[in-house]
Amino acid sequence: MATFQYEALDTKTGKTEKGEMPANSQAEALSRLQEMGLAPTSVEEAKPASKAKKKKKRAGGNKKGKKNALDIQIGTGVNEKSLTIFTRQLAQLTSAGLPLLSGLTVLERQEKSPGLKRVCGELAAVIEGGGTFSEGLAQHPKVFNKLFVSMVKAGELGGVLEVVLDRLAQFMEKAARIKGKVKAAMFYPIAVLIVAIVIMGILLVFVIPKFKEVFADLTGSGGGLHWFTELVLSISNTVKTNVFGTLTGMFSFFLILSVLGKTKYGRFVLDKLALFFPVVGPVVEKVSIARFARTLGTLINSGVPILQALNIVKDTSGNTVIATAVQDVHDSVKEGETIVAPLEASRVFPPMVISMVDVGEKTGDMPQMLEKIADTYDEEVDRSVEAMTSLIEPIMICFLAVIVGSIVIAMFLPLIQMIDTMGK
């Protein structure tokens, strides 16, 4: 009989309890904790130090000779597309009845990505050394996030690993599809913005200075230039004489914005602006809600405890405003209250989402209801992206026309003044 260390929430008092208990398996320990009126958030086998070291040494033995090679690598070398394909293939192999270790060995042999090939080999080594699949995944936090590890762990406990892997693959495929559509929609405005900056640079540095020489005769003869023309000429002169300073200023602006985004308050402000920004805001909101619903529904459906699932959703939400709302939901559930009240108080989630969550909570059908919300909002994202693309195109064309047109008008105003003077 093994000893298990646990961390659980007392459903009556709302306090967190930690301790150890003897049990034949992790599933038995979970069952006993639930019978005691506790909501387990973490249950792990307590291994003797010597045994843990032996397993670690045996699992990592094949990495010793590669230590220097791994140390000089930058990043993980595993992109989202490769990871999604790996998850789908592993789900198909395990569903076909192939043992997990054999499936990993097959994928390692056929994998072309060096980073993922190395990860497959290390995962196989952990399982061969007596460890679990989730333990091997946890050793690669830059490749497998908390969502991935927690779902696999829940699948191992429930004996439905192949089902969980299939759900993970579906989740990742849908997330990749939505992300791809949003990226494709944003490509056009970014491309137009870059073209506008290049055109402005050419006009300010090369074209406008030629007009300045012509206008010098007008000012020398006593005629003053229009204030708008003077403004454009001044900007052109500043940019031309300080090209390096202008480029440095632009770079500094984006750098400051990037640094600000890494601070807690700055990230919150930027995410808040993203949610309420015209045209783009509705798409960001729908993507965030779809991700929240699908992640939480997938985790609960896979057997992950609700409090642990909410923590994972908070960490993987991708938006601090949504993460703050999820943290309020976590605190509410921890105190024995409902999910609906903090969702409504956040003013981020639409009434339809709150109503559907309320129905799911009352009927005990929360995972399926969250999946329906996610599916609904995925369709909404598709429509919103199409609408945003059709709306952004004329906006960006008008933006480009206003910039170039303003410069052209500024250059022709003195000529118009001169013609008026000659006419009088």
C-alpha positions as CSV (number, residue, x, y, z in Angstrom):
1,M,0.0,0.0,0.0
2,A,1.4,3.4,-1.0
3,T,1.2,6.7,0.8
4,F,-0.4,9.7,-1.0
5,Q,0.1,13.4,-0.2
6,Y,-3.0,15.5,-0.8
7,E,-4.2,19.0,-0.8
8,A,-8.0,19.5,-0.7
9,L,-10.7,22.0,0.1
10,D,-13.1,21.4,3.0
11,T,-16.5,22.0,1.4
12,K,-18.1,23.0,4.7
13,T,-15.5,25.4,6.1
14,G,-13.9,26.5,2.8
15,K,-10.4,25.9,4.3
16,T,-7.5,24.2,2.5
17,E,-6.2,21.0,4.1
18,K,-2.9,19.2,3.5
19,G,-1.9,15.7,4.6
20,E,-1.1,12.1,3.8
21,M,-3.2,8.9,3.6
22,P,-2.4,5.3,2.7
23,A,-4.2,3.9,-0.4
24,N,-3.7,1.2,-3.0
25,S,-4.1,3.7,-5.9
26,Q,-4.5,7.4,-6.6
27,A,-8.1,6.8,-7.6
28,E,-8.8,5.2,-4.2
29,A,-7.2,8.2,-2.5
30,L,-9.5,10.5,-4.5
31,S,-12.5,8.5,-3.6
32,R,-11.7,8.5,0.1
33,L,-11.1,12.2,0.1
34,Q,-14.5,12.8,-1.5
35,E,-16.2,10.6,1.1
36,M,-14.6,12.7,3.8
37,G,-16.3,15.8,2.4
38,L,-13.1,17.2,0.8
39,A,-12.7,18.5,-2.7
40,P,-9.2,17.4,-3.8
41,T,-7.0,19.8,-5.8
42,S,-3.8,17.8,-5.7
43,V,-3.2,14.1,-5.0
44,E,0.3,12.7,-5.5
45,E,2.1,9.5,-4.4
46,A,4.8,10.2,-1.7
47,K,7.9,8.5,-2.9
48,P,11.0,7.9,-0.8
49,A,13.9,10.1,-1.7
50,S,16.1,7.2,-2.8
51,K,13.4,5.8,-5.1
52,A,12.7,9.2,-6.6
53,K,16.4,9.8,-7.3
54,K,16.8,6.4,-8.8
55,K,13.8,6.9,-11.2
56,K,15.1,10.4,-12.1
57,K,18.5,9.0,-12.8
58,R,17.1,6.1,-14.9
59,A,14.7,8.4,-16.8
60,G,17.4,11.0,-17.5
61,G,20.3,8.7,-18.1
62,N,20.1,9.1,-21.8
63,K,20.3,12.9,-21.5
64,K,23.6,13.0,-19.7
65,G,25.7,12.7,-22.8
66,K,23.6,15.4,-24.5
67,K,23.8,17.9,-21.7
68,N,26.1,20.3,-23.5
69,A,24.1,20.1,-26.7
70,L,20.9,20.9,-24.9
71,D,22.3,23.8,-23.0
72,I,23.1,25.8,-26.1
73,Q,19.6,25.4,-27.6
74,I,17.4,28.5,-27.7
75,G,13.7,27.8,-27.1
76,T,12.0,24.5,-27.5
77,G,11.9,24.1,-31.2
78,V,8.3,22.9,-31.0
79,N,5.6,25.0,-32.7
80,E,1.9,24.8,-32.1
81,K,1.2,23.1,-35.4
82,S,3.7,20.3,-34.7
83,L,2.4,19.8,-31.2
84,T,-1.2,19.6,-32.5
85,I,-0.3,16.9,-35.1
86,F,1.7,15.0,-32.4
87,T,-1.3,15.0,-30.1
88,R,-3.7,13.9,-32.8
89,Q,-1.4,11.1,-33.9
90,L,-0.8,9.9,-30.4
91,A,-4.6,9.9,-29.7
92,Q,-5.1,7.8,-32.9
93,L,-2.4,5.3,-31.9
94,T,-3.7,4.8,-28.3
95,S,-7.3,4.6,-29.5
96,A,-6.2,1.8,-31.9
97,G,-4.9,-0.2,-28.9
98,L,-1.2,0.5,-29.2
99,P,0.5,0.9,-25.8
100,L,1.6,4.5,-24.9
101,L,5.3,3.6,-24.9
102,S,5.1,2.0,-28.3
103,G,3.1,5.0,-29.6
104,L,5.8,7.4,-28.4
105,T,8.5,5.3,-30.0
106,V,6.7,5.2,-33.3
107,L,6.2,9.0,-33.3
108,E,9.9,9.5,-32.3
109,R,11.1,7.5,-35.3
110,Q,8.9,9.4,-37.8
111,E,9.1,12.9,-36.3
112,K,11.1,15.4,-38.5
113,S,11.2,18.3,-36.0
114,P,14.4,17.8,-33.9
115,G,12.9,19.5,-30.8
116,L,9.8,17.3,-30.8
117,K,11.8,14.2,-31.6
118,R,14.0,14.8,-28.6
119,V,10.9,15.4,-26.4
120,C,9.3,12.1,-27.6
121,G,12.5,10.3,-26.7
122,E,12.6,11.8,-23.2
123,L,8.9,11.0,-22.6
124,A,9.5,7.4,-23.6
125,A,12.4,7.2,-21.3
126,V,10.3,8.5,-18.3
127,I,7.6,5.9,-19.0
128,E,10.2,3.1,-19.5
129,G,11.8,4.1,-16.2
130,G,8.5,3.6,-14.3
131,G,7.1,7.1,-14.4
132,T,3.7,8.3,-15.7
133,F,3.0,10.1,-18.9
134,S,1.9,13.3,-17.0
135,E,5.1,13.3,-15.0
136,G,7.1,13.2,-18.3
137,L,5.0,16.0,-19.7
138,A,5.5,18.2,-16.6
139,Q,9.3,18.0,-17.2
140,H,8.7,20.1,-20.4
141,P,6.7,23.1,-19.3
142,K,7.8,25.2,-22.3
143,V,6.2,22.5,-24.7
144,F,3.2,21.2,-22.7
145,N,1.2,23.8,-20.7
146,K,-0.8,23.2,-17.5
147,L,-3.9,22.5,-19.5
148,F,-2.2,19.6,-21.4
149,V,-0.5,18.1,-18.3
150,S,-3.7,18.4,-16.1
151,M,-5.9,16.8,-18.7
152,V,-3.5,13.9,-19.3
153,K,-3.2,13.4,-15.5
154,A,-7.0,13.3,-15.1
155,G,-7.2,10.8,-18.0
156,E,-4.6,8.5,-16.4
157,L,-6.5,8.6,-13.1
158,G,-9.8,7.7,-14.8
159,G,-8.3,5.2,-17.2
160,V,-9.5,7.1,-20.2
161,L,-6.2,8.5,-21.5
162,E,-7.1,7.8,-25.2
163,V,-10.4,9.7,-24.8
164,V,-8.6,12.7,-23.1
165,L,-5.9,12.8,-25.9
166,D,-8.7,12.9,-28.5
167,R,-10.3,15.8,-26.7
168,L,-7.0,17.6,-26.4
169,A,-6.4,17.1,-30.1
170,Q,-9.9,18.5,-30.9
171,F,-9.3,21.4,-28.6
172,M,-6.0,22.3,-30.1
173,E,-7.3,22.0,-33.7
174,K,-10.2,24.3,-33.0
175,A,-8.0,26.8,-31.2
176,A,-5.5,26.8,-34.1
177,R,-8.3,27.3,-36.6
178,I,-9.6,30.3,-34.8
179,K,-6.2,31.7,-34.3
180,G,-5.4,31.3,-38.0
181,K,-8.5,33.1,-39.0
182,V,-7.8,36.1,-36.7
183,K,-4.2,36.3,-38.0
184,A,-5.3,36.2,-41.6
185,A,-7.8,39.0,-40.9
186,M,-5.1,41.1,-39.3
187,F,-2.6,40.6,-42.1
188,Y,-4.3,43.1,-44.4
189,P,-4.5,46.2,-42.1
190,I,-0.9,45.5,-40.9
191,A,0.3,45.4,-44.5
192,V,-1.6,48.6,-45.4
193,L,-0.1,50.3,-42.3
194,I,3.4,49.3,-43.3
195,V,2.8,50.6,-46.9
196,A,1.5,53.9,-45.5
197,I,4.6,54.3,-43.3
198,V,6.9,53.6,-46.3
199,I,5.0,56.0,-48.6
200,M,5.0,58.7,-45.9
201,G,8.8,58.2,-45.4
202,I,9.5,58.6,-49.1
203,L,7.3,61.7,-49.4
204,L,8.8,63.4,-46.3
205,V,12.4,62.6,-47.1
206,F,12.6,62.9,-50.9
207,V,9.6,64.6,-52.4
208,I,8.6,67.4,-50.1
209,P,12.1,68.9,-49.8
210,K,11.9,69.5,-53.6
211,F,8.8,71.6,-53.1
212,K,10.5,73.5,-50.3
213,E,13.0,74.9,-52.8
214,V,10.2,76.1,-55.0
215,F,8.4,77.7,-52.1
216,A,11.5,79.6,-51.0
217,D,11.0,82.0,-53.9
218,L,7.4,82.7,-52.8
219,T,8.4,83.4,-49.2
220,G,11.3,85.5,-50.4
221,S,9.0,87.7,-52.5
222,G,6.9,88.6,-49.4
223,G,4.2,86.0,-49.7
224,G,3.6,83.8,-46.6
225,L,2.9,80.1,-46.8
226,H,-0.3,78.5,-45.5
227,W,0.1,77.2,-41.9
228,F,-0.7,73.7,-43.0
229,T,2.0,73.8,-45.6
230,E,4.5,75.2,-43.0
231,L,3.6,72.3,-40.7
232,V,4.2,69.6,-43.3
233,L,7.5,71.3,-44.3
234,S,8.6,71.4,-40.7
235,I,7.8,67.7,-40.2
236,S,9.6,66.9,-43.4
237,N,12.7,68.8,-42.4
238,T,12.7,67.2,-39.0
239,V,12.5,63.7,-40.4
240,K,15.1,64.3,-43.1
241,T,17.7,65.9,-40.8
242,N,17.0,63.3,-38.0
243,V,16.4,60.0,-39.9
244,F,18.2,58.0,-37.2
245,G,16.4,59.8,-34.4
246,T,13.0,59.3,-36.0
247,L,13.7,55.5,-36.4
248,T,15.0,55.4,-32.9
249,G,11.8,57.2,-31.6
250,M,9.5,54.7,-33.5
251,F,11.5,51.8,-32.1
252,S,11.4,53.2,-28.6
253,F,7.7,53.6,-28.8
254,F,7.1,50.0,-29.7
255,L,9.7,48.9,-27.1
256,I,8.0,50.9,-24.3
257,L,4.7,49.4,-25.4
258,S,6.2,45.9,-25.2
259,V,7.7,46.6,-21.8
260,L,4.5,48.1,-20.6
261,G,2.6,45.0,-21.7
262,K,4.9,42.8,-19.5
263,T,3.9,44.7,-16.3
264,K,0.8,43.6,-14.5
265,Y,-1.1,46.9,-14.6
266,G,0.1,47.7,-18.2
267,R,-1.0,44.2,-19.5
268,F,-4.4,44.8,-17.8
269,V,-4.9,48.2,-19.4
270,L,-3.8,46.9,-22.9
271,D,-6.1,43.9,-22.6
272,K,-9.0,46.2,-21.5
273,L,-8.4,48.4,-24.5
274,A,-8.3,45.4,-26.8
275,L,-11.8,44.3,-25.6
276,F,-13.4,47.7,-26.1
277,F,-11.4,48.9,-29.2
278,P,-13.7,49.6,-32.2
279,V,-14.0,47.0,-34.9
280,V,-11.3,44.7,-33.3
281,G,-12.8,44.6,-29.8
282,P,-15.8,42.4,-30.5
283,V,-13.6,39.8,-32.2
284,V,-11.2,39.8,-29.3
285,E,-14.1,39.5,-26.8
286,K,-15.7,36.5,-28.7
287,V,-12.3,34.7,-29.1
288,S,-11.6,35.1,-25.3
289,I,-15.1,33.9,-24.3
290,A,-14.9,30.9,-26.7
291,R,-11.5,30.0,-25.3
292,F,-12.7,30.3,-21.7
293,A,-15.7,28.1,-22.3
294,R,-13.9,25.5,-24.3
295,T,-11.0,25.2,-21.9
296,L,-13.1,25.0,-18.8
297,G,-15.6,22.6,-20.4
298,T,-12.8,20.3,-21.7
299,L,-11.1,20.2,-18.3
300,I,-14.2,19.5,-16.3
301,N,-15.3,16.9,-18.9
302,S,-11.9,15.2,-18.5
303,G,-12.3,14.8,-14.8
304,V,-10.1,17.7,-13.6
305,P,-11.4,19.1,-10.2
306,I,-13.3,22.4,-10.7
307,L,-10.9,24.6,-8.6
308,Q,-7.8,23.2,-10.4
309,A,-9.6,23.7,-13.7
310,L,-10.4,27.3,-12.9
311,N,-6.7,27.9,-12.0
312,I,-5.7,26.5,-15.4
313,V,-8.2,28.5,-17.3
314,K,-6.9,31.7,-15.5
315,D,-3.3,30.9,-16.5
316,T,-4.2,30.0,-20.1
317,S,-6.9,32.7,-20.8
318,G,-4.5,35.0,-22.7
319,N,-6.3,38.1,-21.5
320,T,-5.8,39.5,-18.0
321,V,-9.4,40.9,-17.8
322,I,-10.8,37.4,-18.4
323,A,-8.2,36.0,-16.0
324,T,-9.3,38.4,-13.3
325,A,-13.0,37.4,-13.8
326,V,-12.0,33.7,-13.6
327,Q,-10.1,34.4,-10.4
328,D,-13.3,35.9,-8.9
329,V,-15.1,32.7,-10.0
330,H,-12.5,30.6,-8.3
331,D,-12.8,32.5,-5.1
332,S,-16.6,32.3,-5.2
333,V,-16.6,28.5,-5.8
334,K,-14.0,28.1,-3.0
335,E,-16.4,29.8,-0.6
336,G,-19.2,27.4,-1.7
337,E,-21.0,30.0,-3.8
338,T,-22.1,29.9,-7.5
339,I,-20.2,30.6,-10.7
340,V,-22.8,32.9,-12.1
341,A,-22.6,35.8,-9.7
342,P,-18.9,36.7,-10.3
343,L,-19.3,36.2,-14.1
344,E,-22.1,38.7,-14.1
345,A,-20.2,41.1,-11.8
346,S,-17.2,41.1,-14.2
347,R,-19.2,42.8,-17.0
348,V,-17.2,41.0,-19.5
349,F,-19.4,38.0,-20.3
350,P,-22.7,38.7,-22.2
351,P,-26.1,37.8,-20.6
352,M,-26.5,34.8,-23.0
353,V,-23.3,33.2,-21.6
354,I,-24.3,33.9,-18.0
355,S,-27.7,32.4,-18.6
356,M,-26.3,29.2,-20.2
357,V,-23.8,28.8,-17.4
358,D,-26.6,29.2,-14.9
359,V,-28.7,26.6,-16.6
360,G,-25.7,24.2,-16.8
361,E,-24.9,24.7,-13.1
362,K,-28.4,24.1,-12.0
363,T,-28.9,21.0,-14.2
364,G,-25.4,19.5,-13.5
365,D,-24.7,19.6,-17.2
366,M,-21.9,22.3,-17.0
367,P,-19.3,20.7,-19.4
368,Q,-21.8,20.1,-22.2
369,M,-23.2,23.6,-21.7
370,L,-19.8,25.2,-21.9
371,E,-19.0,23.2,-25.1
372,K,-22.2,24.6,-26.6
373,I,-21.2,28.1,-25.6
374,A,-17.7,27.6,-27.2
375,D,-19.3,26.2,-30.4
376,T,-21.7,29.1,-30.6
377,Y,-18.9,31.7,-30.1
378,D,-16.6,29.9,-32.6
379,E,-19.3,30.5,-35.2
380,E,-19.7,34.1,-34.0
381,V,-15.9,34.6,-34.3
382,D,-16.1,33.4,-38.0
383,R,-18.8,35.9,-38.7
384,S,-17.1,38.7,-36.8
385,V,-13.8,38.1,-38.6
386,E,-15.5,38.3,-42.0
387,A,-17.3,41.5,-40.9
388,M,-14.1,43.0,-39.5
389,T,-12.2,42.1,-42.7
390,S,-14.8,43.7,-44.9
391,L,-15.0,46.8,-42.7
392,I,-11.2,47.3,-42.1
393,E,-10.5,47.3,-45.9
394,P,-12.3,50.5,-46.7
395,I,-11.2,52.1,-43.4
396,M,-7.5,51.4,-44.2
397,I,-7.9,52.7,-47.7
398,C,-9.5,55.9,-46.4
399,F,-6.7,56.2,-43.8
400,L,-4.0,55.9,-46.5
401,A,-5.9,58.3,-48.8
402,V,-6.2,60.9,-46.0
403,I,-2.5,60.7,-45.2
404,V,-1.3,61.0,-48.8
405,G,-4.1,63.5,-49.7
406,S,-3.2,65.7,-46.8
407,I,0.4,65.9,-47.9
408,V,-0.6,66.6,-51.5
409,I,-3.0,69.4,-50.5
410,A,-0.4,70.9,-48.3
411,M,2.0,71.1,-51.3
412,F,-0.6,72.6,-53.6
413,L,-2.0,75.3,-51.2
414,P,0.8,77.8,-52.0
415,L,0.2,77.3,-55.7
416,I,-3.5,77.9,-55.2
417,Q,-2.7,81.1,-53.2
418,M,-0.4,82.2,-56.0
419,I,-3.1,81.7,-58.7
420,D,-5.6,83.6,-56.5
421,T,-3.1,86.5,-56.1
422,M,-2.4,86.6,-59.8
423,G,-6.2,86.6,-60.5
424,K,-6.8,89.6,-58.3
